[in-house]
Amino acid sequence: MILASGSPRRRELLGNLGVPFRVLVSGEAEDSPERDPERLAGELAGLKARAVARQHPQTVVIAADTVVATGGELLGKPEDEAENAAFLHRLSGQTHQVYTGVTVIVAGQETGGVERTDVTFRSLTDAEIHHYARTGEGLDKAGGYGIQALGMALVARVDGDYSNVVGFPLGLVIRLLRGAGVTVWGE
């Protein structure tokens, strides 16, 4: 099996499922005119999976993509510390949505789905925002924060699948992998 993602978080979560795999990053551009976050997450996961599956047609390929949205605005990966701080100001005291699309391809058959989780940030002070942005932790993450590390201190509440916010919704992943004939946790 191939994980079409360079994300260390996805690698760790997939490894915890007892599934042997190797990593091959698709290199596919993550550009799309799609503005609906749910459709965008599914579309980008599919693009990544298909790019790798074309190179390895006899291998099970899984790919994922996470999109953060608030008030109709998509928040990608911040370019720099200043944009990261701007994202955090936007999220402070608000509830936003995290969508992760997952696509599995085996023998030319593609299945997928999208998970949504609502995340509420507590009201953050300017000092907290700038401290977190300076750490650089959020620079490679949609929305500009990572819930599994220091960024968990930003969050007041999670409604839905926590692993989705990390970027790999395990319930959906397990269902898709088992549907593709992959043994997960010995089943």
Secondary structure by P-SEA (a helix, b strand, c coil): cccccccaaaaaaaaaacccbbbbbcccccccccccaaaaaaaaaaaaaaaaaaacccbbbbbbbbbbbcccccccccccaaaaaaaaaaaccbbbbbbbbbbbbcccccccbbbbbbbbbccccaaaaaaaaaaccccccccccccccccccccccccccccccccccaaaaaaaaaaaccccccc
